[in-house]
Amino acid sequence: MADNRFIDKFENIRYRFEETGKQITDPEVMKDMKRYVKLNQDYKTLEGLVKAFTEYKNILDNIASTKEMLTSETDDEMREMAKEELEQLEEQVEPKEQEIKLLLIPADPEDRKNAILEIRAGTGGDEASIFAGDLFRMYSKFCERKGWRLEVTHYTEGTAGGYKEIVSKVSGEGVYGVLKYESGVHRVQRVPQTETQGRVHTSAASVAVLPEAEEFDIELRNEDIRRDEFCSSGPGGQSVNTTYSAIRLTHIPTGIVVQCQDQKSKLKNLDKAMAELRTRIYNMEYQKYIDEIASKRKTMVSTGDRSAKIRTYNWPQGRVTDHRIGLTMYNLPAIIDGDIQEIIDKLQLEENAEKLKETEI
C-alpha cells in the first residue's frame, strides 16, 4: 500500500530543489564560498530525492491507470496482462518507499569529504608494526580499487618492518563516508616472523579515520602556529635530503603537533602539514558528534575509545571477524589484499537499519 506521507513531502522537496538551484547561480551567493559549497551539497542531495520521488509517483500513477483499465477492459487476454503488470508494479512500491526513507534521513555532511588515515602499531612489539604495515597495504590496495588517491604525509618505520605509525591523506569521492567504519583496534592472530617455536601470537594496531577539514571550516592564525624545519630521514636514519624540507607545526592554543616529510619541496610539505593541522583542530569538535552517535550505533566507534576492538584477522583459520555486527568471513587473503568492500557494505546496511529506528519519518 502506498504511503501518502511521501506524496505530501514531494511538493515541498521539489520546491526546495528548485529554489536551491536558483541560489547556486546567484552571484552574491557565489561570493560566500562556505554557503556556496553547502548549497551545492544540498542540491545534490535534493536531486537524488526528487528523482526517487518522481519514480515513486510514476509507479503509483501506473498502478492507478492499470486498475482503471481492469475495471473497463473486457478482453480476457488484456485483463490477464494487466493483472501481471499490476502485480509487478505493486512489488516495486515498498522497495522504493524504503529507498526514500533512507534518502530522507539527514546525511552526515562529513561523509563527502577526503580523509586522514592514521595507522599505529599497538600491543605486540615488532609483530604489531609488521601488522600495521599489512593494514596500510590493505587500505592502499582498496584505494586503488576505488580510484582514490593516497598520499603518505608522515611515517615511522618499525625495526623489523612495517610501521610504528603511518599517516596519509586519502582523496576522492565520498572517502570519509566509506573509510569511517575502519576506525578502531584491528587485531591479528598468527605466528610472527620472529617466533621460532611456531606459536600463534595476538598483536594489534589502531586505525583512526578523520574527515579532512576544508579551508573555510577552520581559520588558522599564523601567530598561533610554531613552525620547525628539519631534514627528512628515511630507513636506517639516513638523510633523504640535505635541505631542511621537512615541516613540523605546533598549534600553540591546543598543543596539537603535526609533521610532513613526504615531499622534497618545503612548500608542499607545509601545505600538507597545514591541511592535517586544520583537520586535527576541526576534529576536536567533530569528535563530540562521533562520541554521541557511537553510543547509539554499534557500527561506529567513539574516537575517544582507542581500545575498542572492531576486527580480528586470524591467519591459521584464514578468518576475518568484524565484532560490531558479528560478521565472519573465510577469505582473509583477499581481504588483506584490499577486498574489504563487502564488509563495509554490510556495516553500511546495519547503520542504515539503525538510522531508520532512530528516525520517525
N, C-alpha and C positions, 0 to 999 in steps of 0.2 A: 504493500500500500504506500502511495506517495506521501511524503511528509510536507504538509503545507507550510511549515516554518521555513523551509528552504525557499519557497516561492516568494514569501514575504520579504526575505532578505535580499532577493535577487535585484530588485529595482534599486535599493539603497546602495548595493555594492557596485552596480553598473554606473550609478550616478557618481560615486566616489572615484571610480576608474576614469571616467570622462573628465572630471574636474582635475584629477592628478595629472592627466595627460596635458591639459591646458597649462597647468602651473609649471611643469618642467620645461615648457617652451617660453616662459616669461623671462625676459632679460633681467628683470630685477631679482627674480628668484635665483637665476644662474650666478649672480654676484655673491650669493651666500653659499659657499661650497658645501658646508655641512648640511644645510637644508636641502640643497640640490641633490646630493648623494642619497639622503634619506628618502626624498620623493621618488627618485629612480628605483630604489629598493621597494617602496610601497607599490609603485606602478607595476613592477614585475610580479609581485605577489597578487595584486588585484587582477592582473591579466590572466593568471592561472585560474583564479576563482571564476571570472566571467566566462572563460572557456568551459570550465566544468559545469557551471550553472546553465549555459546555453545548451550543452549536450544533454543535461538532465531534463530541461524544459522540452527539448525536441523529442526525447523518449516519451514524456508524458503526453505531448500532443499526438504522437503517433499511436499511443495506446488508445487515446480518446477517439481518434479517427477510425482505428481498426474496430473498436467496439461499436461505433456508429454503423460501420459497414456490415457488421454481423447482424445488426437488427433489421437492416434493409435488404441484404443480399438473399436471393432465393436459390441461386445455383449451388448445389451441394459441393462441387469441386472448389469453387471460390470460397465458400464458407470454411472448408477444411484448411485451405491455405491461410485464410485469415486467422483461424484458431492457432495454427502453428506460429504465425508471425506474432500474435498477441502473447503467446507463451514465452517466446524469445525476448520480447520487449519487457515483459514483467520481470523476467530474470535479471535484467540489466538495472532495474530501479535501485535495489538495495546496495549493490556494489558502488554505484555512482553516488548514493547518499553517504556511504562510508568515506568515499574519497573527498566529498565536500566537507564532511565533518572534520577530517584531518586538516584540510586546507583552511578551515575557519579558525583552527587553533592558532593563536598568535605565535609566529615563528621566532626563535631566538635570532636577533639581527646579527649576532656574532658568527652564526653558522656560515655566513657567506665569506668570512674573512680568511686571509692567509693565517698560518700558524707558526709558532715557535715550538720546536720539538726538542725536548731535553731527555737524555737517557743517562742514568747514573748507576754505576755498579753499587750493589748493596752488600749483604752478607755473603761470604763465600770466598773472600780473598781473590786470588788470580782468576779462579773459575768464574767469579761474578763479572770481572772485567771482560773475559772472553765472551760470556753470555751477552753482556751489553753490546759487544761488537756484533754478535749474531742478530740481536734485535735491530741494531742500526741497519744492517744489511737487509733484514726483512722489510723494514719501512722504506729503504731505498728502492728495493725491487717493486714494492707496492706503488710507490710514487711513479715509477717508470710506467707501470701498467695503466695508471690513471692519467698519464700525460702531465703530471705536476713537476715543478722544478724544485729540487732540493739543494740548498747551499749550506755547507758547514761554516759556522762562524767561529767556533772555539772547540778545542778538544784537548784532553789529557790522556795519553796512551797508557795502557796497563803494562806492567813489567813483563808479563808472559803473553801479551797480545790483547787485542780488543781495546776497550776504553774504560778508564776510571770515570770519565764523563765526556759527553759529546753533545754540543748544542747546534742546532741547524734551523734554518728557515725553510718552510715549505710554501710554495706559491702555486696558485691555481684556482679553479672554480670550486667554491664551497669546501675548501680544505678543512677548516676547523670543524664544520658540521659533521665530517666523517671521522677525522682523527681524534676528536674529543673523547670517544669511547675507549681510547687506549691508555688514558691516564690511570695510573695506579701501579701496584707492585706486580711484576711478572716473575714467576718462579720457575726454575729449571731443575729437573731431576735427571742426572746422568752420571756416567763415570768420567771424572775430569781427566784432562790430558796429563795432569801431574800425578794422578793416582796409579800406584804400581801394583796394587792388590785387587784391582777390578771392582772396588766398592762404589755403589751409587751414592753420590752426594747431592744435597739440595743447596742451591745458591739462588740469589735473587738480584734483580735490577729494577730500579724505579723509572717510570716513564711519566713525564709531565707534558701536556699539550696546552699551549696558551694561545688565545686569539690575538693576532698581531694588531696592535693599536695603529690607527691611521693618524696622519699628521694633525688633523683637526680634533682628534679625540683628546689629546694631551698637549698642553703648552709648556715647553721646557724653557727655562730661563738660563742663559749662559752663566750667570753668577751663581747658580745652584749646582753647577757641574764642575768637578775637578777632572782634568784630563791628564793622563800619563801616557808617555810613548816609550816603547821598548822594542827590542829586536825579536822577531818571530823565532820560535825554536821548533825543531822537528824531532824525529826519533833519535834517541840517544843523547838528547840535549844539544845536538849540533845546531849551529845557527843557520836558519834558512836564508837569511839575507843579512847584510851588514848595516843596513839602514834601519832607523827607528820607525818602522812602518806599523807595528802592532799598536793597538789603541786599548787603553783601559779607562773607562769612565766611572766616576763615583758621583752618585746623586746625593748631595750633602743632606738635604732635608729628610730623606728616607733611609740613607745608608746603603742603597742598592748599588751593587758593583757589577758591571758587565765588561767584557773584553772581546776583541776581534783581532785575529791574526791570519785570517784566511787569504787575504789579498796582499800582493806586493805593494799596492798603492795605499798610501796613508789615508787619502781622501775616501777611497772605497771602504776601507776598514772603519773609518769614522762614521760614514753613512750607515753601515750595518750596525755598528755599536749603538748609534743614536736610535735606530729603529727598535733594537732589542730593549734599550733602556726605557723608551716610551711604552713599549709593551708591558714591561715588568711593573712600571708605575701604574699603568691602566688596570692591570690585573689585580692589584691590591684591592681595588674597589669591586671589580668583577668577581673576585673570589667570594664575596658575600652572597652573590646570587647563586654561584655554583654550590656553596655550602648549604644554601636553603633548599635547592631542588634535590641535592644529594640525599637529604633526609627523607625525601618522598619517593625517589625513584631508584630502584636497585641497579639501573643501567649506568648511573653516573656515580663517580667517586668524588667526595669532597676534596678540594685542593689542599685543605689543611690536614687531611688524613693520609699522610705519606705511607702509612703501614698497611693500607687496605690492599689485600691480596686479590687480584682480579682474575689471573690466569696462570695455569700450570702447564709446562711443556715437559712431558715425560718421554725421554729418549728410548729407554728399554722397551716400552709398550707402543711407541710411535703415536702417543696420545696427546691431545691438547684439550684442556678443560677450562671453560670460562665459568668461574664460580658465581657470577652475578645472576646468570639465567640457567645454570645447571646444564650447559651445553657441553657435550663431549664428542670430539671428532678424532678419527684414527688416520689422519693424513698429515702428520707432523712434517714430513719432508717438504710437502707442497706449501704448507703454511709458513714454515720458516724461510721458504723461498719467495715469500711475498704474497701468497694467495690467501689473504685474510678477508676478502670482500664478503664471503658468506657469513663469517662471524659477525661482521659489522652490520650486515643486513638483518640478521636475527636480533641483534641488540636494538636496532632502529625500530623493528616491528614491536618489540617489547616496550620500548619507550612510547611509541605511538599509542599502544593499548593503555599505558599508564596515564598518558595525557588525556585520553578520552574519559577515563574515570575521574580525573581531576576537574574536567570542564563540563559544564551543563550547556549544551547548545540547543 
